[in-house]
Amino acid sequence: MKKEHHYKSKLQWTGNTGSGTTGYRDFERSYAISIENKPDILGSSDPSFRGDATKYNPEELLVASLSSCHMLWYLHLCSEAGVIVVNYNDNASGTMIETSDGGGRFSEVTLHPKVTVSESKMIKKAQELHAKANQLCFIANSVSFKVAHQASCVSLEDAL
């Protein structure tokens, strides 16, 4: 029997400036995402689509979801393989292409994980585990575009 996991979130549009959506320029694209017992996430559309640049947009959150899912799987796999990760960061980037009808889609997201392991003998295995993390990532398995990786790994001795 397959295990199912269920998730809930609440979204509230907060951009009514008094006249609702009477005109394209008459409302804000602001919203709040609420998940029980967690801080709200304030969002908007991308500034290219009349959004508030100080708030998260769905496209950024998608890239962040792919990055964090990959990291969590990667750390899990490293712990099982005896690879001791002491630092991990990622500067992920994504490309979205607008279509002629005003819609669009992501063409790819590239993760750039920079990993520091405790010993240089762990570097090879640490590099190999990125492919397995990508295979297991729930979010990467749910998108229809390529999720690429340009990972680098150093040992703690080399990083000092």
C-alpha positions in Angstrom: 0.0 0.0 0.0 1.3 3.4 -1.0 1.6 6.0 1.8 -0.2 9.3 1.1 0.8 12.6 2.6 -1.7 15.5 2.6 -0.9 19.1 2.9 -3.1 22.2 3.5 -2.5 25.8 3.1 -4.8 28.8 3.2 -4.4 31.7 0.7 -6.0 35.1 1.3 -5.9 37.8 -1.3 -5.0 41.1 0.5 -4.8 43.4 -2.6 -8.3 44.9 -2.7 -7.6 48.6 -2.6 -11.3 49.5 -2.3 -12.8 48.7 -5.7 -11.9 45.1 -6.2 -10.9 44.1 -9.7 -12.8 46.9 -11.5 -9.7 47.4 -13.7 -6.3 45.8 -14.3 -4.5 48.6 -12.5 -7.1 49.0 -9.7 -5.9 46.2 -7.4 -2.7 44.9 -5.8 -1.5 41.4 -6.4 -0.7 40.9 -2.7 -1.7 37.8 -0.8 -0.9 35.9 2.4 -0.2 32.1 2.6 -1.1 30.7 6.0 -0.3 27.2 7.2 -1.4 26.2 10.7 1.1 26.9 13.5 3.6 28.6 11.1 4.4 32.2 10.2 2.5 33.6 7.2 4.3 34.1 3.9 3.5 37.4 2.3 3.4 37.1 -1.5 2.6 39.1 -4.7 3.2 38.6 -8.3 6.5 39.3 -9.9 7.1 43.0 -10.5 6.9 42.3 -14.2 3.3 41.6 -13.6 2.5 44.6 -11.4 3.6 42.8 -8.2 5.3 44.0 -5.1 9.1 43.4 -5.3 9.3 43.2 -1.5 7.2 40.1 -1.3 7.7 36.5 -2.5 6.3 35.6 -5.8 5.1 32.1 -6.9 8.0 31.7 -9.3 10.6 32.4 -6.5 8.8 30.0 -4.2 8.9 27.2 -6.8 12.7 27.6 -7.3 13.1 27.7 -3.5 11.0 24.5 -3.1 13.1 22.6 -5.6 16.3 23.9 -3.9 15.2 22.9 -0.4 13.7 19.6 -1.4 17.0 18.6 -3.1 19.0 19.8 0.0 16.9 17.8 2.4 17.2 14.6 0.4 20.9 15.2 -0.2 21.6 15.6 3.5 19.6 12.5 4.3 21.6 10.4 1.7 24.9 11.8 3.0 24.1 10.8 6.5 23.2 7.3 5.4 26.4 7.1 3.3 28.8 8.3 6.0 29.4 11.6 4.3 29.6 14.3 6.9 28.4 17.6 5.5 29.4 20.6 7.6 28.0 23.4 5.3 25.6 23.5 2.4 24.3 26.5 0.5 22.6 26.8 -2.9 22.1 29.8 -5.2 19.3 28.3 -7.3 18.1 29.9 -10.5 15.2 29.3 -12.8 14.0 30.5 -16.3 10.4 31.1 -17.1 9.3 31.7 -20.6 6.2 33.8 -21.3 3.9 32.5 -24.1 2.1 34.7 -26.6 -1.3 34.2 -24.8 0.1 35.8 -21.6 0.8 32.5 -19.8 4.1 30.8 -19.5 6.1 27.9 -18.1 9.4 27.2 -16.6 12.0 25.8 -19.0 14.5 24.8 -16.4 15.8 25.3 -12.9 19.4 25.0 -12.1 20.6 24.2 -8.6 24.1 25.4 -7.6 24.8 23.5 -4.3 28.1 24.3 -2.6 28.9 21.6 -0.1 31.6 21.4 2.5 32.4 17.9 3.9 34.5 17.1 6.9 37.2 15.1 5.0 38.6 15.2 1.4 38.1 11.4 1.0 34.3 12.1 1.1 34.2 14.5 -1.9 33.7 11.9 -4.6 30.7 10.2 -2.8 29.3 13.6 -1.9 29.3 14.7 -5.6 27.7 11.4 -6.7 24.8 11.7 -4.2 23.3 14.8 -5.9 22.0 12.6 -8.8 20.2 10.3 -6.3 18.8 13.3 -4.4 17.4 14.6 -7.7 15.8 11.2 -8.4 14.1 11.2 -5.0 13.0 14.8 -4.6 9.2 14.9 -4.5 9.1 18.4 -6.0 11.5 17.7 -8.9 9.5 14.6 -9.7 6.4 16.8 -9.9 7.5 19.3 -12.5 7.7 18.9 -16.3 10.9 20.8 -16.8 14.5 20.0 -16.3 16.1 20.4 -12.9 19.8 20.6 -13.5 22.7 20.6 -11.0 26.0 22.4 -11.0 27.3 21.2 -7.7 30.7 21.8 -6.1 32.2 20.2 -3.1 35.3 20.9 -0.9 36.6 19.5 2.3 36.8 21.4 5.5 40.6 21.4 5.2 40.4 23.0 1.7 37.9 25.5 2.8 40.1 26.9 5.6 
